[in-house]
C-alpha cells in the first residue's frame, strides 16, 4: 500500500516523523526509513517495510 501524507505548519524533524510512523503502523523503529528526498539516497534502508521521503519547501 502507498499513502501520501501532507503536513502543514512548522517542519517536523525526521526523528519525530519516524517515531510517529512507527507508532502508526506498529512496527519497530529500525523498520522505518525517513530521508530527505533530495539527499543522497545510497544510505537508505530500502528493505524497510516503511519508507518515507520528505520534502522541505524552500521559501523564496
Long-range contacts (C-beta under 8 A, 24 or more apart in sequence): 11-56, 14-54, 17-52, 17-54, 18-52, 21-50, 21-52, 22-50, 25-49, 25-50
